[in-house]
Amino acid sequence: MKKLKHRWNIESNFQLFIILLVFSLNGSLSLFFAKPILTFFGITIETLNPILFWVLRILIVFIVYQFLLVALGALFGQYKFFWNFEKKMLSRLGLKKLLNN
């Protein structure tokens, strides 16, 4: 835990707990919200090629994850940490142009 706290520049165990809680909630909620979004657009595994369906579902989960990460981080008082984390992640994916530093 000390290495993780040092890597993320975190001082307290409570802050580390909150950050790990946000990551776990975010993953679950991203999966939860992906299904209704696809259903809204009429995309189900029965109406679409299964391979294409799963590619679209993963893409939707990825997009929802990005938005929820910052939103949940803000709700839990860790906006600055998660915004910096998001910028770093998108930069590594080559999407730095989407961000205004």
C-alpha positions as semicolon CSV with decimal commas, in nm:
position;residue;x (nm);y (nm);z (nm)
1;M;0,000;0,000;0,000
2;K;0,289;0,236;0,065
3;K;0,407;0,206;-0,295
4;L;0,059;0,282;-0,424
5;K;0,023;0,581;-0,193
6;H;0,362;0,710;-0,302
7;R;0,290;0,652;-0,673
8;W;-0,043;0,834;-0,655
9;N;0,091;1,102;-0,417
10;I;-0,163;1,020;-0,145
11;E;-0,103;1,096;0,221
12;S;-0,377;0,910;0,410
13;N;-0,514;0,560;0,416
14;F;-0,865;0,706;0,410
15;Q;-0,797;0,884;0,081
16;L;-0,659;0,558;-0,062
17;F;-0,973;0,376;0,055
18;I;-1,198;0,636;-0,112
19;I;-1,003;0,613;-0,439
20;L;-1,019;0,233;-0,444
21;L;-1,391;0,250;-0,360
22;V;-1,453;0,487;-0,652
23;F;-1,265;0,256;-0,890
24;S;-1,469;-0,045;-0,779
25;L;-1,803;0,136;-0,794
26;N;-1,716;0,285;-1,129
27;G;-1,644;-0,050;-1,289
28;S;-1,971;-0,197;-1,169
29;L;-2,178;0,107;-1,264
30;S;-2,022;0,125;-1,609
31;L;-2,135;-0,229;-1,680
32;F;-2,476;-0,157;-1,527
33;F;-2,537;0,149;-1,750
34;A;-2,408;-0,007;-2,073
35;K;-2,703;-0,244;-2,116
36;P;-2,979;0,022;-2,100
37;I;-2,784;0,246;-2,338
38;L;-2,756;-0,033;-2,595
39;T;-3,121;-0,128;-2,543
40;F;-3,226;0,234;-2,595
41;F;-3,068;0,220;-2,940
42;G;-3,230;-0,119;-3,009
43;I;-2,901;-0,305;-2,999
44;T;-2,927;-0,652;-2,847
45;I;-2,735;-0,971;-2,901
46;E;-3,040;-1,111;-3,082
47;T;-3,061;-0,821;-3,331
48;L;-2,694;-0,788;-3,410
49;N;-2,401;-1,012;-3,494
50;P;-2,267;-1,129;-3,153
51;I;-1,912;-1,019;-3,232
52;L;-2,027;-0,671;-3,332
53;F;-2,256;-0,658;-3,029
54;W;-1,970;-0,726;-2,788
55;V;-1,740;-0,480;-2,962
56;L;-2,010;-0,211;-2,927
57;R;-2,080;-0,307;-2,567
58;I;-1,711;-0,282;-2,473
59;L;-1,689;0,054;-2,649
60;I;-1,996;0,183;-2,461
61;V;-1,858;0,054;-2,130
62;F;-1,528;0,231;-2,200
63;I;-1,699;0,563;-2,277
64;V;-1,933;0,542;-1,977
65;Y;-1,635;0,449;-1,757
66;Q;-1,449;0,767;-1,852
67;F;-1,739;0,995;-1,765
68;L;-1,839;0,813;-1,448
69;L;-1,483;0,804;-1,317
70;V;-1,460;1,181;-1,295
71;A;-1,822;1,219;-1,177
72;L;-1,792;0,963;-0,897
73;G;-1,452;1,102;-0,803
74;A;-1,610;1,444;-0,764
75;L;-1,897;1,301;-0,556
76;F;-1,646;1,143;-0,321
77;G;-1,433;1,458;-0,298
78;Q;-1,147;1,335;-0,514
79;Y;-1,213;1,532;-0,833
80;K;-0,856;1,656;-0,871
81;F;-0,707;1,307;-0,840
82;F;-0,948;1,151;-1,089
83;W;-0,931;1,437;-1,338
84;N;-0,551;1,405;-1,345
85;F;-0,584;1,028;-1,371
86;E;-0,829;1,067;-1,661
87;K;-0,601;1,309;-1,846
88;K;-0,310;1,070;-1,808
89;M;-0,515;0,771;-1,927
90;L;-0,653;0,948;-2,233
91;S;-0,311;1,085;-2,316
92;R;-0,168;0,733;-2,317
93;L;-0,446;0,625;-2,552
94;G;-0,351;0,901;-2,795
95;L;-0,661;1,109;-2,723
96;K;-0,479;1,404;-2,570
97;K;-0,637;1,640;-2,824
98;L;-0,972;1,592;-2,648
99;L;-0,835;1,753;-2,334
100;N;-0,769;2,117;-2,260
101;N;-0,486;2,134;-2,011
